Amino acid sequence: MPMSAAFQARLFPLLPQIAEHFGTPFHIYDEAGIRATARQLQAAFAGISGSESESGFREYFAVKALPNPRILAILREMGCGFDCSSIAELRLARAAGGRGEDIMFTSNNTAPEEFAAAAAEGGCILNLDDLSLVAKVPEMPELICLRYNPGPARDGNSIIGNPVEAKYGVAHHQLLDAFRAAQARGARRFGLHTMLASNERDYRYMVETVKMLLDVVEWVGAALSIRFEFINMGGGLGIPYRPEDAPFDLAALGVEAGALLEQFFRRNAYVPRLCMESGRYMTGPHGVLVTRAINRKDTYRTFIGVDACMSALMRPGMYGAYHHIDVLGKTPGPDDLPVDVVGSLCENNDKFAIQRPLPPVADGDLLVIHDTGAHGSAMGFNYNGKLRPQELLLREDGGVELIRRAETVEDYFATLNFAPRQWRPGQQI
Ligand SMILES: *Cc1c(COP(=O)(O)O)cnc(C)c1O
């Protein structure tokens, strides 16, 4: 089931009052659910022991999934590091207390300013996306990670694409040269990263990824006398967006990945730490978009107009993604008629649902759009002058906290307010 019964039980009784107090629309996140998932992740990988005193597993939350400092602080309390790929995300991770090896910087098409930001403020674990970047890092850190793209050896999925077509990572035939070049520039500690799929609910795909990384580590390790400190299997763990979807079997991944690491240890007398950088799995099911029905239109179809639009949630318009919808206080039944749930943006793909059977919706009803806790608010935008909504946190103590205010028209105009400035041909640069 999409949103958990526990989250519903915590949220739904309070929702009319929350909507009254804060106004709609808003994303609201469930602190208890986020903490529970972080604990489940720790438990699933608890059997993996590290080489020395360190734990053998760590999650680096993919900041792009839910870049809110309040959420990052909760995840840090739960022991997570952060995976960043922009200067703003580095700043968010550091503002949440992440330092040094708590942060991975997994950029691609990396710019000089990004290298500088990654090295600043105590640095971070640098994850290089290409052979050519090994020479471009201004100062090679002691610990360096490379992103591996296996090419035709693996299938990707619809969101990330076929590895051969994907823009990410170092190709198989370049990998030895890349690590050798990093060694020549002074790197002494090494990691290997990959990210091949997104929203994958079959845990066996992730087991294959761990196996692939361990095989590569064994091959490169033997060729260059490297003991890899960690492998990073990327994110991409899927969540059930549809009621009939099976959940990801986290426990099975923990057991089978643990067995692969154990076998690696027997062959090599050491074992790299297992890292993961999940976004969606950590927060996706623990957020919902709450929006009010404001118009109903019956033409060739029935359209339910709500007060949020795709500026708050792009996934349905962008990927045709399914997000489950509840009409607060109304139970689905066999007589429900299909409707399109639409925003007010002048694009016909501004629809949260298409021909979805819903109980009869009246103006003023609250609609709860599930699973917006990852890649929801974060993907928002301002096209057509639409503004991004506020974000709220349903705390474990039952209180509700505003953790991002709604955008205002003044925010929209902020980049249009500046000192007049011109350049003419012939003028000095
Ligand atoms: C987007 C992204 C993630 C997180 O992906 P999820 O599908 O949300 O788990 C992790 N790592 C990298 C490099 C990414 O780009």
The ligand as a MOL file (V3000), in Angstrom:
LIG
                    3D

  0  0  0     0  0            999 V3000
M  V30 BEGIN CTAB
M  V30 COUNTS 15 15 0 0 0
M  V30 BEGIN ATOM
M  V30 1 C 19.1240 10.5330 -7.6340 0
M  V30 2 C 20.3020 9.8580 -7.1150 0
M  V30 3 C 20.2200 9.0200 -5.9940 0
M  V30 4 C 18.9290 8.7220 -5.2870 0
M  V30 5 O 18.0670 7.9930 -6.0740 0
M  V30 6 P 16.7380 7.3460 -5.4370 0
M  V30 7 O 16.0930 6.7020 -6.6100 0
M  V30 8 O 15.9590 8.4810 -4.8890 0
M  V30 9 O 17.1770 6.3890 -4.3850 0
M  V30 10 C 21.3710 8.4580 -5.5200 0
M  V30 11 N 22.5670 8.6850 -6.1170 0
M  V30 12 C 22.6900 9.4720 -7.1910 0
M  V30 13 C 24.0260 9.6750 -7.7950 0
M  V30 14 C 21.5610 10.0730 -7.7400 0
M  V30 15 O 21.6900 10.8510 -8.8170 0
M  V30 END ATOM
M  V30 BEGIN BOND
M  V30 1 1 1 2
M  V30 2 1 2 3
M  V30 3 2 2 14
M  V30 4 1 3 4
M  V30 5 2 3 10
M  V30 6 1 4 5
M  V30 7 1 5 6
M  V30 8 2 6 7
M  V30 9 1 6 8
M  V30 10 1 6 9
M  V30 11 1 10 11
M  V30 12 2 11 12
M  V30 13 1 12 13
M  V30 14 1 12 14
M  V30 15 1 14 15
M  V30 END BOND
M  V30 END CTAB
M  END
